Amino acid sequence: MPGRLKSPVRLRQDRLVTMRDLDAGELDRLLVRGRELFEGQPAEQFQGAVATVFYENSTRTRNSFQEAGRRLGLDTLQVGREGSSIQKGETLEDTLHTLRALGAVIAAVRTPEPGALAELPDVGIPLVNAGDGWRQHPTQALADLLAVRLAGREIQGARLLIVGDILHSRVARSAADGFAMLGAEIYLAGPPTLLPPGLAPALGARLVTLEDGLREADLVMVLRLQQERMERGYLPSLGEYRREWGLTAERLGRLRPDALVLHPGPQNRGVELDAEVIYDPRSLIHRQIACGVAMRAALMEAMLDAR
Ligand code: CP
């Protein structure tokens, strides 16, 4: 159709399971497009619905996919664990076929099963991993990268410190992949129970002490303590975690003056970070959420265009 608005991004595949499904060029072009959409450029318009299939709780990601879909002219179909036919034994594959029959043209899926999306056969619509257990949360990394770029920072050469519950964090894994792909150096700090030996090299990162990391980092990503994934006593107490590993107001004062703070949310105030940190001028926390809408719109636009 002459003059029809098209996504400038071409992706090689129509399923985003991990950040490693993207190459650096695709990632950069998605971020350029995400910035355009963030700044108010019109998005391509589609017919049909975005399906959000969320078998774990969510405030940011589910609403963000729905809002991004709205920008692309899409309706919304919603499925949660409670109240859906998963309780009657329906598989994820059959649920996705059902949603496609109901008008879904793309689906975002959150599941506690690591790798669930990678193992699914083709269901006839593009799929986006909206978080699979501890494994990956690629659209969170897209949002975080755009938030840093919009703050006027280069990713290339930036030192990103990720602090806290690395073991259970899909955000840490996706961020390590995405920031490293664009040339950042990745540093990890956390209690040994939540950052066991071998994990840092597996993520292409270097282990540092919290004090060294805070002193040197350009970007500090604080992770949520994922108590819902902790089957045994990883920590003596939440109070001790805050004392040893929390980004307290006092520790905030030890950052470089131009360092930026990220947190994927939801935050456990007074545990992994203090409330003052959330509202500090160096915090990108709310900007990350806004960037999530633009990046999910950029991603879905490109995936739907490829169909
Ligand atoms: N960051 C994130 O995934 O938040 P929600 O669990 O609220 O979607």
Boltz pocket constraint, residues with backbone or C-beta under 6 A from the ligand:
constraints:
  - pocket:
      binder: B
      contacts: [[A, 57], [A, 58], [A, 59], [A, 60], [A, 61], [A, 62], [A, 130], [A, 131], [A, 137], [A, 140], [A, 264], [A, 265], [A, 266]]
      max_distance: 6.0
